[in-house]
């Protein structure tokens, strides 16, 4: 599924890189929902999520900051393919 939490363009994402495809188990999907709702996730167990394309970037300390120009200096990150471990009790 697309992992990009930005609003999708009306014509769709221009490439897989921009869509930031993500694969996740059910517990990790709870983490995505909690992030978008700016809440703490309630997990039954730890989960896994992985992204095989590069990430287009985000603020690594402030949720929902999706533009480099709005990020605090040094907090913007862009990264390549990765695995995320979502612990039950972060």
N, C-alpha and C positions, 0 to 999 in steps of 0.2 A: 504494500500500500504506500501511497505517498507519505513521506515523513515530514515534509515541509509544513510547518505550522502557520506560514504566511497565507494570506488569502490567495486562492488559486486564480490566475488570470482567466478571463472569460473564454479565451481560446485554448485553455489548458497550458500545462507547463511546456516550455519550448524544448526541453530535453530531460533525460533521466537525471542528469546532474541537478537540475533545478527542482525536480520533483522530490529528490532525496529519498529514493525508495527504502523502506524499512521492513524487516521481517521481525515479528515479535510473538511471544507466547501470550496467553490470556492475561497473566499477571502483569506483564510489562505494558499491555494495553491500558491497564488501570493507571499506570504511571503517566502515560500520555494524557489520559483524560484528566487526571488530577493536576498535571502541569498546566493544561489549557484552562482549567477552572481556578488555577492558583490556590490549590488545596493540597493537603498532605495525602498521599495515596494510602489506602487500607488494603494491604496485601495478605493473602493466605500463606504465601511462600515467596521466596525469591524468584526472580524472572530473568529472562535473557532477551536481548534485542540486538540486531546487527544491521549495519548499513554497508553496502558494497560500493557505493559511489561516494565521491567526496561530498562533504557537507558544505553548503554555501556560506555558512557563518552565522554566529549569534554571540550575544553577550554571555560570557560564562558565569556571571555572578548575579545578574538581574533577569528574572523571568520575563519573557515576552518582549525584550528589546531585540528587534530583528533588523536594525539598520546600524551599520558601523558608525555613522555620524552621530547616532544617539547613545552610543556605548561609551562608558568611561574609558579613559586612556589605559591601554594595556589589558582591557577585559574582553576585547573582541577576539574570537578564535575561529579558525577554519581548519578542518581536519579531513584526513582521507578515510578509507574504509576502516571500520572499527566494530568491535563487539562491546556491548554495554551490559553490565551486570546490575540488576535492580534488586538490592537487598530488601528483605522483608521489613527490617527495622533500620532505616537509613540513619 
